[in-house]
Amino acid sequence: MTFENIIDDKNMLENLKKLGFTKPTAIQEKAIPPILERRDVLAKAKTGSGKTAAFGIPILLHLDIQKRYDINTLILAPTRELANQVASELRNLARFEKNIKILTLTGGTPLRAQANSLSHGAHIVVGTPGRVLDLLHKEILKLDSIQTLVLDEADKMLDMGFADELNHILEKTPTSRQTLLFSATFKDAIKQLSHSVQKDRIEIEIEEQVNVTEIFLEAKEDKEEILKGVISKYTPKSCIIFTNTKAKSLELEAYLQELGLDAFCINSDLEQIDRDETLIKFANGSCNFLIATDVASRGLDIKKVELVINYDFPQSDQTYTHRIGRTGRNDQKGMAISFTNQKGDDISLHVKDKFFYYEASMGTLCIDGGKKQKLRAGDILGVLIKQAGLLNEQIGLINVTDFYSYVAIEKNALKKVLNKLKNCTIKTKRYRAWII
Ligand code: AMP
């Protein structure tokens, strides 16, 4: 099966090629045709399955670009991170056309800024239920023109207690809308939700592929020592460690940093910008270990996670599946090691040996300018090569956010670059740069 079998639009097909989407994933194969026919779809699919593009591609193809002020599609997601991730994936997919406006409406950003963005019009809005409802109540957001509504990770939204918010939001949308429901499970509450909000729906379920080697280790006491042993044995370059509490995630962050490792935790107490920066550093190879609780990690899309460690054993099967699903994505091999208080697998760990310490290979340079200053990755790349004398291969991922840009640079070149670029000029404007 190829994309050509299910999509006609030449520009979209070309853009998918540029994005490296060589063939549709299972969910895309099954979901794109009925969504293109404007059917309601209930799909069981996890993050990592390609589900965002499964609804994103047909939605983008349905857009009437001329009608800029009418919001055509509303996508609701459980967390800020997921909403941002969906929006960024959609922006990539939207490059087949000029002028598609996609807006995120989530907490953590001032209402006034969002009201201002909304006044300029948008085709697609991606938001969290709380903030969207807030904007609806204040009559800043209007949903009369919605043609398609997506509930992404619907099970999570119900688990997080958003049922009332969802109902209120749905009431404000036209009944003629197309409703798409994506969920990692098909439990009763999801079926009920589907019956109440969808008409004549098609149900899609995908068999999962297992790419993850699962290992269970007995770890009742001395869990920190065992963790050290696991790290020494596998020396992962990108590893997510799950804890059940925020307090434990902070403790582990301190412990791993004391061992000299590049480890950071994300939790909901942190400022949004700190969470975003940590995720950027983890995704670009400047941080090898991310310590997270389930809430903080919801829906994270990080391409290459070699190892997931369940330091605290998850409290439900669903959480277990969700956690280990962070690794082994996009057909890569992954590994999940879970600490349990029962007899585990027979793996030899030399926990008392000298600890093998290693650093992340990249560091991150932050520049105080972003999309709002009209900076693009290409502009930054040019300056790094021409002004700072870097080679292309010394530069890793470049993330341009609204007000800041982040560049991964080989660690041994980082200081030199900083000296040259502390105050730099990009496209005639002056910027400051520092290492984060
Ligand atoms: P998602 O399940 O939407 O979180 O997507 C997981 C990741 O797979 C994202 O980084 C997508 O960019 C990527 N992806 C989605 N569809 C394809 C495809 N057909 N081929 C290759 N990568 C894809």
Residues whose N, C-alpha, C, O or C-beta is under 5 A from the ligand:
A	BS01	AMP	G20 F21 T22 K23 P24 T25 K46 T47 G48 S49 G50 K51 T52 A53 D301
